[in-house]
Amino acid sequence: MRMNEASLRATLVAKTTFERFCDQPAQVLTMTHFLTRPELSFDWTVPGIWDHIGCEGLDEQARP
């Protein structure tokens, strides 16, 4: 998650700047190759999938 911090800061600065000069809220699209919440659908047949599901910190990062 530390590797995401620089990109996250840049995204938040861009979002703030956009909203300062525009009359509409910025739309930020994020993506990850991990499932951040266990209630999301996933394929149980993938070996080791459970090890990569439900990271709350990553879920918080993906929601700027």
N, CA, C and O atoms as a printed pandas DataFrame, in Angstrom:
     atom_number atom_name residue_name chain_id  residue_number  x_coord  y_coord  z_coord
0              1         N          MET        A               1    0.810   -1.183    0.000
1              2        CA          MET        A               1    0.000    0.000    0.000
2              3         C          MET        A               1    0.864    1.262    0.000
3              4         O          MET        A               1    0.446    2.298   -0.517
4              5         N          ARG        A               2    2.052    1.182    0.570
5              6        CA          ARG        A               2    2.934    2.355    0.543
6              7         C          ARG        A               2    3.300    2.744   -0.881
7              8         O          ARG        A               2    3.523    3.921   -1.165
8              9         N          MET        A               3    3.363    1.776   -1.770
9             10        CA          MET        A               3    3.706    2.073   -3.160
10            11         C          MET        A               3    2.623    2.923   -3.825
11            12         O          MET        A               3    2.893    3.580   -4.831
12            13         N          ASN        A               4    1.420    2.923   -3.289
13            14        CA          ASN        A               4    0.310    3.690   -3.864
14            15         C          ASN        A               4    0.280    5.136   -3.393
15            16         O          ASN        A               4   -0.421    5.957   -3.984
16            17         N          GLU        A               5    1.023    5.466   -2.343
17            18        CA          GLU        A               5    0.873    6.766   -1.697
18            19         C          GLU        A               5    1.166    7.952   -2.616
19            20         O          GLU        A               5    0.415    8.928   -2.600
20            21         N          ALA        A               6    2.213    7.899   -3.399
21            22        CA          ALA        A               6    2.548    9.023   -4.284
22            23         C          ALA        A               6    1.445    9.240   -5.329
23            24         O          ALA        A               6    1.045   10.374   -5.593
24            25         N          SER        A               7    0.969    8.164   -5.907
25            26        CA          SER        A               7   -0.111    8.275   -6.902
26            27         C          SER        A               7   -1.392    8.776   -6.258
27            28         O          SER        A               7   -2.125    9.566   -6.852
28            29         N          LEU        A               8   -1.658    8.319   -5.055
29            30        CA          LEU        A               8   -2.858    8.753   -4.345
30            31         C          LEU        A               8   -2.797   10.253   -4.045
31            32         O          LEU        A               8   -3.781   10.968   -4.231
32            33         N          ARG        A               9   -1.643   10.720   -3.583
33            34        CA          ARG        A               9   -1.480   12.164   -3.321
34            35         C          ARG        A               9   -1.687   12.973   -4.593
35            36         O          ARG        A               9   -2.375   13.994   -4.575
36            37         N          ALA        A              10   -1.098   12.528   -5.693
37            38        CA          ALA        A              10   -1.242   13.248   -6.961
38            39         C          ALA        A              10   -2.701   13.280   -7.413
39            40         O          ALA        A              10   -3.171   14.290   -7.936
40            41         N          THR        A              11   -3.407   12.183   -7.210
41            42        CA          THR        A              11   -4.819   12.125   -7.580
42            43         C          THR        A              11   -5.643   13.091   -6.741
43            44         O          THR        A              11   -6.504   13.794   -7.269
44            45         N          LEU        A              12   -5.385   13.128   -5.445
45            46        CA          LEU        A              12   -6.139   14.032   -4.574
46            47         C          LEU        A              12   -5.843   15.499   -4.888
47            48         O          LEU        A              12   -6.740   16.338   -4.810
48            49         N          VAL        A              13   -4.608   15.815   -5.238
49            50        CA          VAL        A              13   -4.267   17.190   -5.637
50            51         C          VAL        A              13   -4.998   17.546   -6.926
51            52         O          VAL        A              13   -5.567   18.632   -7.033
52            53         N          ALA        A              14   -4.990   16.647   -7.901
53            54        CA          ALA        A              14   -5.680   16.900   -9.175
54            55         C          ALA        A              14   -7.180   17.061   -8.950
55            56         O          ALA        A              14   -7.808   17.929   -9.557
56            57         N          LYS        A              15   -7.755   16.236   -8.087
57            58        CA          LYS        A              15   -9.195   16.315   -7.780
58            59         C          LYS        A              15   -9.526   17.669   -7.144
59            60         O          LYS        A              15  -10.493   18.322   -7.534
60            61         N          THR        A              16   -8.733   18.078   -6.181
61            62        CA          THR        A              16   -8.953   19.353   -5.501
62            63         C          THR        A              16   -8.819   20.513   -6.471
63            64         O          THR        A              16   -9.635   21.435   -6.450
64            65         N          THR        A              17   -7.810   20.479   -7.315
65            66        CA          THR        A              17   -7.589   21.542   -8.294
66            67         C          THR        A              17   -8.744   21.620   -9.280
67            68         O          THR        A              17   -9.227   22.710   -9.586
68            69         N          PHE        A              18   -9.188   20.479   -9.778
69            70        CA          PHE        A              18  -10.312   20.455  -10.713
70            71         C          PHE        A              18  -11.541   21.084  -10.078
71            72         O          PHE        A              18  -12.204   21.923  -10.687
72            73         N          GLU        A              19  -11.843   20.672   -8.849
73            74        CA          GLU        A              19  -13.053   21.166   -8.186
74            75         C          GLU        A              19  -12.955   22.641   -7.835
75            76         O          GLU        A              19  -13.980   23.311   -7.707
76            77         N          ARG        A              20  -11.747   23.157   -7.678
77            78        CA          ARG        A              20  -11.566   24.582   -7.389
78            79         C          ARG        A              20  -11.935   25.430   -8.602
79            80         O          ARG        A              20  -12.438   26.544   -8.449
80            81         N          PHE        A              21  -11.689   24.914   -9.803
81            82        CA          PHE        A              21  -11.903   25.693  -11.021
82            83         C          PHE        A              21  -13.123   25.269  -11.832
83            84         O          PHE        A              21  -13.385   25.828  -12.897
84            85         N          CYS        A              22  -13.861   24.297  -11.342
85            86        CA          CYS        A              22  -15.027   23.789  -12.076
86            87         C          CYS        A              22  -16.230   23.770  -11.145
87            88         O          CYS        A              22  -16.078   23.629   -9.932
88            89         N          ASP        A              23  -17.406   23.908  -11.700
89            90        CA          ASP        A              23  -18.601   23.940  -10.859
90            91         C          ASP        A              23  -19.224   22.562  -10.640
91            92         O          ASP        A              23  -20.351   22.462  -10.155
92            93         N          GLN        A              24  -18.514   21.524  -10.984
93            94        CA          GLN        A              24  -19.025   20.163  -10.764
94            95         C          GLN        A              24  -17.983   19.334  -10.012
95            96         O          GLN        A              24  -16.787   19.615  -10.089
96            97         N          PRO        A              25  -18.440   18.319   -9.288
97            98        CA          PRO        A              25  -17.481   17.481   -8.561
98            99         C          PRO        A              25  -16.658   16.617   -9.515
99           100         O          PRO        A              25  -17.150   16.162  -10.548
100          101         N          ALA        A              26  -15.419   16.407   -9.152
101          102        CA          ALA        A              26  -14.546   15.552   -9.960
102          103         C          ALA        A              26  -14.974   14.099   -9.803
103          104         O          ALA        A              26  -15.416   13.685   -8.731
104          105         N          GLN        A              27  -14.841   13.343  -10.861
105          106        CA          GLN        A              27  -15.099   11.905  -10.816
106          107         C          GLN        A              27  -13.765   11.189  -10.901
107          108         O          GLN        A              27  -13.039   11.319  -11.886
108          109         N          VAL        A              28  -13.452   10.439   -9.871
109          110        CA          VAL        A              28  -12.189    9.707   -9.827
110          111         C          VAL        A              28  -12.486    8.236  -10.003
111          112         O          VAL        A              28  -13.264    7.656   -9.246
112          113         N          LEU        A              29  -11.868    7.631  -11.002
113          114        CA          LEU        A              29  -12.030    6.201  -11.237
114          115         C          LEU        A              29  -10.787    5.488  -10.725
115          116         O          LEU        A              29   -9.661    5.858  -11.060
116          117         N          THR        A              30  -10.998    4.486   -9.929
117          118        CA          THR        A              30   -9.877    3.716   -9.403
118          119         C          THR        A              30  -10.072    2.253   -9.755
119          120         O          THR        A              30  -11.186    1.799  -10.012
120          121         N          MET        A              31   -8.960    1.524   -9.761
121          122        CA          MET        A              31   -9.058    0.092   -9.999
122          123         C          MET        A              31   -7.931   -0.618   -9.277
123          124         O          MET        A              31   -6.890   -0.034   -8.977
124          125         N          THR        A              32   -8.159   -1.855   -9.015
125          126        CA          THR        A              32   -7.167   -2.691   -8.361
126          127         C          THR        A              32   -7.355   -4.115   -8.866
127          128         O          THR        A              32   -8.443   -4.484   -9.306
128          129         N          HIS        A              33   -6.316   -4.896   -8.805
129          130        CA          HIS        A              33   -6.458   -6.285   -9.227
130          131         C          HIS        A              33   -6.745   -7.186   -8.030
131          132         O          HIS        A              33   -6.781   -8.408   -8.172
132          133         N          PHE        A              34   -6.950   -6.600   -6.856
133          134        CA          PHE        A              34   -7.368   -7.350   -5.678
134          135         C          PHE        A              34   -8.807   -7.001   -5.348
135          136         O          PHE        A              34   -9.281   -5.920   -5.696
136          137         N          LEU        A              35   -9.498   -7.900   -4.685
137          138        CA          LEU        A              35  -10.853   -7.626   -4.211
138          139         C          LEU        A              35  -10.741   -7.026   -2.820
139          140         O          LEU        A              35  -10.290   -7.691   -1.887
140          141         N          THR        A              36  -11.144   -5.790   -2.681
141          142        CA          THR        A              36  -10.943   -5.084   -1.427
142          143         C          THR        A              36  -12.027   -5.380   -0.397
143          144         O          THR        A              36  -11.847   -5.104    0.789
144          145         N          ARG        A              37  -13.146   -5.936   -0.838
145          146        CA          ARG        A              37  -14.237   -6.236    0.094
146          147         C          ARG        A              37  -14.685   -7.674   -0.100
147          148         O          ARG        A              37  -14.879   -8.104   -1.237
148          149         N          PRO        A              38  -14.853   -8.430    0.977
149          150        CA          PRO        A              38  -15.223   -9.841    0.845
150          151         C          PRO        A              38  -16.628  -10.064    0.294
151          152         O          PRO        A              38  -16.932  -11.167   -0.160
152          153         N          GLU        A              39  -17.492   -9.055    0.320
153          154        CA          GLU        A              39  -18.850   -9.248   -0.209
154          155         C          GLU        A              39  -18.902   -9.173   -1.736
155          156         O          GLU        A              39  -19.948   -9.447   -2.324
156          157         N          LEU        A              40  -17.797   -8.811   -2.387
157          158        CA          LEU        A              40  -17.747   -8.803   -3.848
158          159         C          LEU        A              40  -17.671  -10.235   -4.381
159          160         O          LEU        A              40  -17.146  -11.127   -3.715
160          161         N          SER        A              41  -18.191  -10.439   -5.566
161          162        CA          SER        A              41  -18.158  -11.765   -6.187
162          163         C          SER        A              41  -16.734  -12.143   -6.556
163          164         O          SER        A              41  -15.954  -11.302   -7.005
164          165         N          PHE        A              42  -16.406  -13.395   -6.366
165          166        CA          PHE        A              42  -15.102  -13.886   -6.788
166          167         C          PHE        A              42  -15.195  -15.371   -7.057
167          168         O          PHE        A              42  -16.141  -16.032   -6.631
168          169         N          ASP        A              43  -14.229  -15.882   -7.752
169          170        CA          ASP        A              43  -14.193  -17.290   -8.153
170          171         C          ASP        A              43  -13.464  -18.105   -7.079
171          172         O          ASP        A              43  -12.244  -18.015   -6.948
172          173         N          TRP        A              44  -14.205  -18.883   -6.327
173          174        CA          TRP        A              44  -13.632  -19.686   -5.239
174          175         C          TRP        A              44  -12.681  -20.762   -5.746
175          176         O          TRP        A              44  -11.915  -21.322   -4.963
176          177         N          THR        A              45  -12.716  -21.060   -7.033
177          178        CA          THR        A              45  -11.859  -22.133   -7.555
178          179         C          THR        A              45  -10.424  -21.673   -7.805
179          180         O          THR        A              45   -9.556  -22.499   -8.086
180          181         N          VAL        A              46  -10.160  -20.375   -7.707
181          182        CA          VAL        A              46   -8.805  -19.862   -7.914
182          183         C          VAL        A              46   -7.974  -20.179   -6.672
183          184         O          VAL        A              46   -8.313  -19.734   -5.576
184          185         N          PRO        A              47   -6.902  -20.933   -6.829
185          186        CA          PRO        A              47   -6.082  -21.289   -5.666
186          187         C          PRO        A              47   -5.507  -20.049   -4.968
187          188         O          PRO        A              47   -4.947  -19.169   -5.623
188          189         N          GLY        A              48   -5.644  -19.984   -3.656
189          190        CA          GLY        A              48   -5.083  -18.892   -2.867
190          191         C          GLY        A              48   -5.843  -17.579   -2.952
191          192         O          GLY        A              48   -5.366  -16.566   -2.441
192          193         N          ILE        A              49   -7.026  -17.566   -3.592
193          194        CA          ILE        A              49   -7.764  -16.310   -3.779
194          195         C          ILE        A              49   -8.112  -15.661   -2.445
195          196         O          ILE        A              49   -8.123  -14.435   -2.334
196          197         N          TRP        A              50   -8.394  -16.468   -1.443
197          198        CA          TRP        A              50   -8.826  -15.911   -0.156
198          199         C          TRP        A              50   -7.730  -15.039    0.472
199          200         O          TRP        A              50   -8.037  -14.138    1.252
200          201         N          ASP        A              51   -6.465  -15.294    0.146
201          202        CA          ASP        A              51   -5.363  -14.504    0.693
202          203         C          ASP        A              51   -5.369  -13.063    0.189
203          204         O          ASP        A              51   -4.683  -12.211    0.755
204          205         N          HIS        A              52   -6.123  -12.781   -0.853
205          206        CA          HIS        A              52   -6.094  -11.452   -1.488
206          207         C          HIS        A              52   -7.450  -10.762   -1.452
207          208         O          HIS        A              52   -7.710   -9.864   -2.252
208          209         N          ILE        A              53   -8.303  -11.168   -0.545
209          210        CA          ILE        A              53   -9.638  -10.578   -0.459
210          211         C          ILE        A              53   -9.811   -9.881    0.884
211          212         O          ILE        A              53   -9.450  -10.422    1.929
212          213         N          GLY        A              54  -10.367   -8.680    0.841
213          214        CA          GLY        A              54  -10.748   -8.000    2.067
214          215         C          GLY        A              54   -9.691   -7.127    2.703
215          216         O          GLY        A              54   -9.653   -7.028    3.929
216          217         N          CYS        A              55   -8.841   -6.499    1.938
217          218        CA          CYS        A              55   -7.840   -5.592    2.502
218          219         C          CYS        A              55   -8.496   -4.230    2.738
219          220         O          CYS        A              55   -8.730   -3.477    1.793
220          221         N          GLU        A              56   -8.789   -3.922    3.989
221          222        CA          GLU        A              56   -9.482   -2.674    4.312
222          223         C          GLU        A              56   -8.653   -1.445    3.944
223          224         O          GLU        A              56   -9.201   -0.443    3.486
224          225         N          GLY        A              57   -7.343   -1.515    4.140
225          226        CA          GLY        A              57   -6.481   -0.380    3.801
226          227         C          GLY        A              57   -6.510   -0.075    2.316
227          228         O          GLY        A              57   -6.560    1.089    1.919
228          229         N          LEU        A              58   -6.477   -1.119    1.489
229          230        CA          LEU        A              58   -6.555   -0.916    0.045
230          231         C          LEU        A              58   -7.924   -0.385   -0.354
231          232         O          LEU        A              58   -8.033    0.442   -1.259
232          233         N          ASP        A              59   -8.964   -0.858    0.317
233          234        CA          ASP        A              59  -10.318   -0.355    0.048
234          235         C          ASP        A              59  -10.387    1.150    0.346
235          236         O          ASP        A              59  -10.999    1.900   -0.415
236          237         N          GLU        A              60   -9.771    1.592    1.437
237          238        CA          GLU        A              60   -9.753    3.021    1.772
238          239         C          GLU        A              60   -8.973    3.816    0.724
239          240         O          GLU        A              60   -9.381    4.913    0.343
240          241         N          GLN        A              61   -7.856    3.264    0.263
241          242        CA          GLN        A              61   -7.062    3.971   -0.762
242          243         C          GLN        A              61   -7.828    4.097   -2.069
243          244         O          GLN        A              61   -7.683    5.093   -2.778
244          245         N          ALA        A              62   -8.631    3.114   -2.391
245          246        CA          ALA        A              62   -9.344    3.108   -3.671
246          247         C          ALA        A              62  -10.563    4.026   -3.655
247          248         O          ALA        A              62  -11.242    4.179   -4.671
248          249         N          ARG        A              63  -10.834    4.623   -2.528
249          250        CA          ARG        A              63  -11.989    5.528   -2.394
250          251         C          ARG        A              63  -11.531    6.945   -2.049
251          252         O          ARG        A              63  -11.733    7.404   -0.924
252          253         N          PRO        A              64  -10.912    7.645   -3.013
253          254        CA          PRO        A              64  -10.439    9.003   -2.698
254          255         C          PRO        A              64  -11.613    9.885   -2.565
255          256         O          PRO        A              64  -11.461   11.078   -2.302
